[in-house]
Amino acid sequence: MDKFTQKVLETIRRNELIPEGTPVTVGFSGGADSMCLLYVLNSLTGLLKCSVNAVHVNHNLRGPEALRDQEFCRDFCASHDIPFEAVSVDVNGYVSEHGLSTEEAARILRYEALTKKAEETGAVIAVAHHSEDQAETILLNMLRGTGVKGLSGMSYRRDNIIRPLLDVSKEDILSFINEQGLSFVTDSTNLENDYARNRIRNEIMPALKGINVRAAEHICLMGEKSAEADAYIRNEAEEYVKENAAVSDGEVRLPRKKLALRPQIFRRYVIITCISLLGVPLKDWGETHFSDIEKALTAKKGYHTDLPMGVKADNTYTEIILKASGGKA
């Protein structure tokens, strides 16, 4: 086995990404990264005792070029006996309906399509993010404003989405593809700087590597350390909630004075844990919302604030009360 494939296999096994017998649905754009991912996973099906299929999502944004990519993917899979399916999505229509950026709409529809196909067989979804993608994600999170969690970047596994290439670089991928004699397609929009991520990839990362050639590696190392810190604080916060919170009927009650004595970062993790207990997703939550909840620690009795997803925060003399929509009055 070559060194590249061995490294990917070690990542898969160390992080338990593909349980024995689990099908794997690979998001296959036809680009260098997903070509590498599909080829390697297909070569490992015997060792991993799994099956592999490929799904290509056509976003209908690039006209003939998008059709070219779709047929390229279909032909490759046919020549390697890999089950293949192409899914067409209407990104522009979704943008108009939901008022999102083209990039965000494409991401949402892509993952919806992959999830739907994976659910048919109980598969995990393999995507081709590599170490430079990880560095870009961390930088993008920093620019948007983030905490320890955002500095962690992407995880090897999130729900049923796995990232087997996170430990290899773009250079490693291109070298492997060249060694194996594989071809791939290039999405012309990746060369444009219309999106923030592309500007980071095409302008900022090269500039950082001009200062230190190992810039991406060092950013990823910071991400690993941040992930360790995030996991530690999260576990401590979960234990605190178990010992101190009263949870019932869509409501969580916390002791005001005791929580106020803890560091701000710990309080934030406690609040996040409580919101998760209410079954509320955190996607639309920002700094302002968490700050509004923390005001209940010091505000006079009767403080109230309305939060995303129907969550409400109140206080009494002794407690902070978080209620989900439909919780106790």
One Martini backbone bead per residue (centre of mass of N, CA, C, O) as a GRO file, in nm:
protein
  329
    1MET     BB    1   0.096   0.036   0.022
    2ASP     BB    2   0.075   0.350  -0.002
    3LYS     BB    3   0.127   0.631   0.190
    4PHE     BB    4  -0.135   0.781   0.137
    5THR     BB    5  -0.340   0.555   0.190
    6GLN     BB    6  -0.236   0.494   0.475
    7LYS     BB    7  -0.309   0.771   0.598
    8VAL     BB    8  -0.613   0.754   0.546
    9LEU     BB    9  -0.661   0.493   0.701
   10GLU     BB   10  -0.568   0.602   0.976
   11THR     BB   11  -0.787   0.817   0.998
   12ILE     BB   12  -1.028   0.626   0.989
   13ARG     BB   13  -0.950   0.447   1.235
   14ARG     BB   14  -0.894   0.660   1.459
   15ASN     BB   15  -1.205   0.794   1.399
   16GLU     BB   16  -1.426   0.594   1.316
   17LEU     BB   17  -1.570   0.649   1.018
   18ILE     BB   18  -1.600   0.323   0.919
   19PRO     BB   19  -1.794   0.095   0.982
   20GLU     BB   20  -1.848  -0.214   0.950
   21GLY     BB   21  -2.066  -0.235   0.664
   22THR     BB   22  -2.063   0.059   0.570
   23PRO     BB   23  -2.176   0.270   0.363
   24VAL     BB   24  -2.045   0.498   0.099
   25THR     BB   25  -2.102   0.838   0.023
   26VAL     BB   26  -1.969   1.023  -0.243
   27GLY     BB   27  -1.876   1.341  -0.308
   28PHE     BB   28  -1.872   1.397  -0.675
   29SER     BB   29  -1.730   1.645  -0.886
   30GLY     BB   30  -1.426   1.576  -1.032
   31GLY     BB   31  -1.223   1.681  -0.872
   32ALA     BB   32  -0.931   1.624  -0.721
   33ASP     BB   33  -1.036   1.557  -0.434
   34SER     BB   34  -1.277   1.361  -0.504
   35MET     BB   35  -1.111   1.171  -0.675
   36CYS     BB   36  -0.924   1.078  -0.454
   37LEU     BB   37  -1.135   0.976  -0.253
   38LEU     BB   38  -1.275   0.766  -0.431
   39TYR     BB   39  -1.028   0.597  -0.506
   40VAL     BB   40  -0.937   0.520  -0.220
   41LEU     BB   41  -1.201   0.397  -0.110
   42ASN     BB   42  -1.226   0.181  -0.334
   43SER     BB   43  -0.946   0.043  -0.246
   44LEU     BB   44  -1.069  -0.014   0.072
   45THR     BB   45  -1.318  -0.207   0.085
   46GLY     BB   46  -1.182  -0.466   0.186
   47LEU     BB   47  -1.055  -0.364   0.454
   48LEU     BB   48  -1.337  -0.212   0.552
   49LYS     BB   49  -1.598  -0.353   0.473
   50CYS     BB   50  -1.718  -0.182   0.221
   51SER     BB   51  -1.912   0.047   0.034
   52VAL     BB   52  -1.928   0.238  -0.283
   53ASN     BB   53  -2.066   0.559  -0.373
   54ALA     BB   54  -2.175   0.809  -0.615
   55VAL     BB   55  -2.244   1.171  -0.594
   56HIS     BB   56  -2.370   1.415  -0.819
   57VAL     BB   57  -2.398   1.773  -0.802
   58ASN     BB   58  -2.603   1.982  -0.993
   59HIS     BB   59  -2.632   2.341  -0.980
   60ASN     BB   60  -2.688   2.504  -1.241
   61LEU     BB   61  -2.433   2.746  -1.302
   62ARG     BB   62  -2.234   2.641  -1.576
   63GLY     BB   63  -2.363   2.487  -1.784
   64PRO     BB   64  -2.164   2.305  -1.986
   65GLU     BB   65  -1.959   2.254  -1.759
   66ALA     BB   66  -2.150   2.092  -1.572
   67LEU     BB   67  -2.205   1.865  -1.776
   68ARG     BB   68  -1.918   1.776  -1.808
   69ASP     BB   69  -1.874   1.687  -1.513
   70GLN     BB   70  -2.100   1.478  -1.499
   71GLU     BB   71  -1.992   1.290  -1.729
   72PHE     BB   72  -1.719   1.237  -1.612
   73CYS     BB   73  -1.821   1.093  -1.357
   74ARG     BB   74  -1.980   0.872  -1.497
   75ASP     BB   75  -1.741   0.747  -1.656
   76PHE     BB   76  -1.559   0.676  -1.422
   77CYS     BB   77  -1.753   0.487  -1.271
   78ALA     BB   78  -1.799   0.289  -1.502
   79SER     BB   79  -1.484   0.208  -1.526
   80HIS     BB   80  -1.500   0.125  -1.185
   81ASP     BB   81  -1.768   0.006  -1.072
   82ILE     BB   82  -1.937   0.264  -0.964
   83PRO     BB   83  -2.192   0.376  -0.823
   84PHE     BB   84  -2.418   0.619  -0.985
   85GLU     BB   85  -2.539   0.966  -0.921
   86ALA     BB   86  -2.736   1.232  -1.042
   87VAL     BB   87  -2.808   1.565  -0.914
   88SER     BB   88  -3.052   1.817  -0.947
   89VAL     BB   89  -3.030   2.173  -0.875
   90ASP     BB   90  -3.188   2.495  -0.770
   91VAL     BB   91  -3.015   2.759  -0.674
   92ASN     BB   92  -3.151   3.019  -0.780
   93GLY     BB   93  -3.429   2.954  -0.660
   94TYR     BB   94  -3.332   2.942  -0.362
   95VAL     BB   95  -3.229   3.228  -0.345
   96SER     BB   96  -3.502   3.370  -0.405
   97GLU     BB   97  -3.665   3.232  -0.167
   98HIS     BB   98  -3.426   3.284   0.084
   99GLY     BB   99  -3.192   3.506   0.058
  100LEU     BB  100  -2.923   3.384  -0.038
  101SER     BB  101  -2.637   3.286  -0.120
  102THR     BB  102  -2.504   3.094  -0.356
  103GLU     BB  103  -2.309   2.936  -0.175
  104GLU     BB  104  -2.515   2.854   0.049
  105ALA     BB  105  -2.727   2.720  -0.130
  106ALA     BB  106  -2.542   2.503  -0.250
  107ARG     BB  107  -2.469   2.368   0.017
  108ILE     BB  108  -2.750   2.287   0.111
  109LEU     BB  109  -2.836   2.121  -0.143
  110ARG     BB  110  -2.602   1.924  -0.142
  111TYR     BB  111  -2.655   1.796   0.142
  112GLU     BB  112  -2.942   1.710   0.088
  113ALA     BB  113  -2.878   1.514  -0.143
  114LEU     BB  114  -2.677   1.333   0.008
  115THR     BB  115  -2.863   1.253   0.242
  116LYS     BB  116  -3.087   1.119   0.081
  117LYS     BB  117  -2.906   0.895  -0.044
  118ALA     BB  118  -2.785   0.779   0.221
  119GLU     BB  119  -3.060   0.691   0.356
  120GLU     BB  120  -3.124   0.450   0.161
  121THR     BB  121  -2.848   0.281   0.298
  122GLY     BB  122  -2.700   0.394   0.560
  123ALA     BB  123  -2.488   0.605   0.497
  124VAL     BB  124  -2.203   0.766   0.471
  125ILE     BB  125  -2.054   1.091   0.418
  126ALA     BB  126  -1.803   1.173   0.185
  127VAL     BB  127  -1.564   1.431   0.205
  128ALA     BB  128  -1.279   1.640   0.054
  129HIS     BB  129  -1.144   1.764   0.292
  130HIS     BB  130  -0.850   1.933   0.370
  131SER     BB  131  -0.601   2.107   0.524
  132GLU     BB  132  -0.650   2.374   0.367
  133ASP     BB  133  -0.951   2.387   0.426
  134GLN     BB  134  -0.913   2.410   0.727
  135ALA     BB  135  -0.755   2.675   0.730
  136GLU     BB  136  -0.973   2.842   0.586
  137THR     BB  137  -1.198   2.802   0.795
  138ILE     BB  138  -1.054   2.933   1.035
  139LEU     BB  139  -1.013   3.210   0.904
  140LEU     BB  140  -1.310   3.266   0.844
  141ASN     BB  141  -1.405   3.253   1.138
  142MET     BB  142  -1.228   3.484   1.239
  143LEU     BB  143  -1.348   3.708   1.050
  144ARG     BB  144  -1.649   3.664   1.169
  145GLY     BB  145  -1.634   3.557   1.447
  146THR     BB  146  -1.511   3.363   1.722
  147GLY     BB  147  -1.452   3.081   1.901
  148VAL     BB  148  -1.322   2.790   1.992
  149LYS     BB  149  -1.493   2.624   1.797
  150GLY     BB  150  -1.413   2.778   1.532
  151LEU     BB  151  -1.098   2.715   1.570
  152SER     BB  152  -1.137   2.400   1.508
  153GLY     BB  153  -1.316   2.362   1.279
  154MET     BB  154  -1.327   2.070   1.130
  155SER     BB  155  -1.447   1.756   1.160
  156TYR     BB  156  -1.419   1.426   1.094
  157ARG     BB  157  -1.708   1.418   1.241
  158ARG     BB  158  -2.062   1.487   1.145
  159ASP     BB  159  -2.251   1.275   1.211
  160ASN     BB  160  -2.261   1.141   0.871
  161ILE     BB  161  -2.000   1.314   0.824
  162ILE     BB  162  -1.692   1.266   0.648
  163ARG     BB  163  -1.310   1.334   0.670
  164PRO     BB  164  -1.042   1.159   0.540
  165LEU     BB  165  -0.845   1.425   0.430
  166LEU     BB  166  -0.747   1.617   0.676
  167ASP     BB  167  -0.427   1.500   0.680
  168VAL     BB  168  -0.405   1.620   0.391
  169SER     BB  169  -0.278   1.777   0.120
  170LYS     BB  170  -0.293   1.917  -0.181
  171GLU     BB  171  -0.017   1.820  -0.270
  172ASP     BB  172  -0.067   1.524  -0.206
  173ILE     BB  173  -0.304   1.486  -0.399
  174LEU     BB  174  -0.164   1.564  -0.668
  175SER     BB  175   0.058   1.351  -0.650
  176PHE     BB  176  -0.125   1.103  -0.643
  177ILE     BB  177  -0.276   1.150  -0.908
  178ASN     BB  178  -0.023   1.142  -1.083
  179GLU     BB  179   0.074   0.854  -1.003
  180GLN     BB  180  -0.218   0.723  -1.101
  181GLY     BB  181  -0.329   0.870  -1.367
  182LEU     BB  182  -0.535   1.094  -1.302
  183SER     BB  183  -0.818   1.269  -1.374
  184PHE     BB  184  -0.970   1.607  -1.393
  185VAL     BB  185  -1.169   1.875  -1.296
  186THR     BB  186  -1.237   2.234  -1.336
  187ASP     BB  187  -1.368   2.489  -1.152
  188SER     BB  188  -1.378   2.811  -1.257
  189THR     BB  189  -1.489   2.950  -0.986
  190ASN     BB  190  -1.228   2.887  -0.809
  191LEU     BB  191  -1.063   3.134  -0.960
  192GLU     BB  192  -1.242   3.320  -0.822
  193ASN     BB  193  -1.323   3.626  -0.596
  194ASP     BB  194  -1.638   3.636  -0.500
  195TYR     BB  195  -1.557   3.468  -0.255
  196ALA     BB  196  -1.419   3.446   0.049
  197ARG     BB  197  -1.278   3.172   0.020
  198ASN     BB  198  -1.130   3.233  -0.246
  199ARG     BB  199  -0.959   3.465  -0.134
  200ILE     BB  200  -0.812   3.296   0.071
  201ARG     BB  201  -0.696   3.087  -0.133
  202ASN     BB  202  -0.574   3.299  -0.363
  203GLU     BB  203  -0.440   3.524  -0.148
  204ILE     BB  204  -0.386   3.470   0.161
  205MET     BB  205  -0.237   3.197   0.170
  206PRO     BB  206   0.003   3.274  -0.013
  207ALA     BB  207   0.099   3.504   0.173
  208LEU     BB  208   0.151   3.326   0.424
  209LYS     BB  209   0.355   3.135   0.276
  210GLY     BB  210   0.559   3.371   0.232
  211ILE     BB  211   0.625   3.371   0.542
  212ASN     BB  212   0.518   3.056   0.579
  213VAL     BB  213   0.511   2.742   0.440
  214ARG     BB  214   0.354   2.629   0.723
  215ALA     BB  215   0.085   2.777   0.776
  216ALA     BB  216  -0.141   2.564   0.745
  217GLU     BB  217  -0.027   2.368   0.955
  218HIS     BB  218  -0.039   2.569   1.198
  219ILE     BB  219  -0.341   2.625   1.187
  220CYS     BB  220  -0.426   2.328   1.234
  221LEU     BB  221  -0.290   2.299   1.508
  222MET     BB  222  -0.462   2.510   1.645
  223GLY     BB  223  -0.726   2.356   1.591
  224GLU     BB  224  -0.658   2.109   1.767
  225LYS     BB  225  -0.628   2.266   2.034
  226SER     BB  226  -0.913   2.385   2.028
  227ALA     BB  227  -1.062   2.113   2.031
  228GLU     BB  228  -0.961   2.030   2.309
  229ALA     BB  229  -1.076   2.270   2.463
  230ASP     BB  230  -1.368   2.236   2.379
  231ALA     BB  231  -1.411   1.951   2.497
  232TYR     BB  232  -1.345   2.020   2.790
  233ILE     BB  233  -1.550   2.246   2.844
  234ARG     BB  234  -1.801   2.091   2.756
  235ASN     BB  235  -1.781   1.864   2.969
  236GLU     BB  236  -1.791   2.051   3.215
  237ALA     BB  237  -2.066   2.178   3.148
  238GLU     BB  238  -2.232   1.917   3.148
  239GLU     BB  239  -2.177   1.853   3.446
  240TYR     BB  240  -2.296   2.110   3.563
  241VAL     BB  241  -2.583   2.065   3.458
  242LYS     BB  242  -2.638   1.796   3.597
  243GLU     BB  243  -2.592   1.923   3.897
  244ASN     BB  244  -2.772   2.223   3.860
  245ALA     BB  245  -3.003   2.154   3.672
  246ALA     BB  246  -3.347   2.202   3.578
  247VAL     BB  247  -3.530   1.958   3.382
  248SER     BB  248  -3.845   2.046   3.208
  249ASP     BB  249  -4.075   2.095   2.977
  250GLY     BB  250  -3.894   2.300   2.806
  251GLU     BB  251  -3.697   2.351   3.070
  252VAL     BB  252  -3.433   2.561   3.221
  253ARG     BB  253  -3.267   2.575   3.542
  254LEU     BB  254  -3.049   2.823   3.698
  255PRO     BB  255  -2.814   2.934   3.912
  256ARG     BB  256  -2.711   3.250   3.942
  257LYS     BB  257  -2.471   3.284   4.146
  258LYS     BB  258  -2.302   3.038   4.067
  259LEU     BB  259  -2.263   3.111   3.763
  260ALA     BB  260  -2.139   3.405   3.805
  261LEU     BB  261  -1.856   3.281   3.920
  262ARG     BB  262  -1.792   3.205   3.646
  263PRO     BB  263  -1.651   3.209   3.365
  264GLN     BB  264  -1.755   3.325   3.069
  265ILE     BB  265  -1.685   3.076   2.891
  266PHE     BB  266  -1.838   2.874   3.071
  267ARG     BB  267  -2.117   3.000   3.056
  268ARG     BB  268  -2.151   2.961   2.753
  269TYR     BB  269  -2.147   2.648   2.760
  270VAL     BB  270  -2.389   2.617   2.942
  271ILE     BB  271  -2.594   2.751   2.756
  272ILE     BB  272  -2.554   2.563   2.515
  273THR     BB  273  -2.639   2.308   2.664
  274CYS     BB  274  -2.929   2.404   2.730
  275ILE     BB  275  -3.025   2.449   2.441
  276SER     BB  276  -2.984   2.155   2.355
  277LEU     BB  277  -3.192   2.039   2.562
  278LEU     BB  278  -3.429   2.193   2.399
  279GLY     BB  279  -3.378   2.129   2.082
  280VAL     BB  280  -3.196   2.372   1.971
  281PRO     BB  281  -3.058   2.524   1.722
  282LEU     BB  282  -2.746   2.734   1.665
  283LYS     BB  283  -2.720   2.878   1.386
  284ASP     BB  284  -2.879   3.173   1.468
  285TRP     BB  285  -2.662   3.229   1.678
  286GLY     BB  286  -2.521   3.499   1.869
  287GLU     BB  287  -2.368   3.717   2.072
  288THR     BB  288  -2.625   3.872   2.154
  289HIS     BB  289  -2.788   3.632   2.268
  290PHE     BB  290  -2.591   3.546   2.493
  291SER     BB  291  -2.582   3.822   2.633
  292ASP     BB  292  -2.883   3.833   2.704
  293ILE     BB  293  -2.873   3.595   2.899
  294GLU     BB  294  -2.645   3.705   3.094
  295LYS     BB  295  -2.814   3.945   3.206
  296ALA     BB  296  -2.979   3.760   3.407
  297LEU     BB  297  -2.758   3.757   3.634
  298THR     BB  298  -2.786   4.095   3.702
  299ALA     BB  299  -3.064   4.143   3.682
  300LYS     BB  300  -3.355   4.202   3.769
  301LYS     BB  301  -3.631   4.089   3.851
  302GLY     BB  302  -3.800   4.012   3.535
  303TYR     BB  303  -3.633   3.933   3.320
  304HIS     BB  304  -3.655   3.958   2.948
  305THR     BB  305  -3.602   3.744   2.647
  306ASP     BB  306  -3.592   3.703   2.301
  307LEU     BB  307  -3.520   3.421   2.090
  308PRO     BB  308  -3.437   3.201   1.891
  309MET     BB  309  -3.673   2.958   1.820
  310GLY     BB  310  -3.861   3.056   2.079
  311VAL     BB  311  -3.677   3.147   2.292
  312LYS     BB  312  -3.670   3.210   2.652
  313ALA     BB  313  -3.560   3.457   2.900
  314ASP     BB  314  -3.544   3.442   3.259
  315ASN     BB  315  -3.592   3.569   3.600
  316THR     BB  316  -3.507   3.543   3.934
  317TYR     BB  317  -3.360   3.567   4.229
  318THR     BB  318  -3.215   3.254   4.169
  319GLU     BB  319  -3.285   3.233   3.848
  320ILE     BB  320  -3.252   3.089   3.532
  321ILE     BB  321  -3.480   3.081   3.243
  322LEU     BB  322  -3.528   2.837   2.991
  323LYS     BB  323  -3.748   2.843   2.699
  324ALA     BB  324  -3.933   2.670   2.494
  325SER     BB  325  -4.147   2.629   2.267
  326GLY     BB  326  -4.406   2.501   2.480
  327GLY     BB  327  -4.343   2.557   2.746
  328LYS     BB  328  -4.376   2.669   3.038
  329ALA     BB  329  -4.543   2.957   3.173
   0.00000   0.00000   0.00000
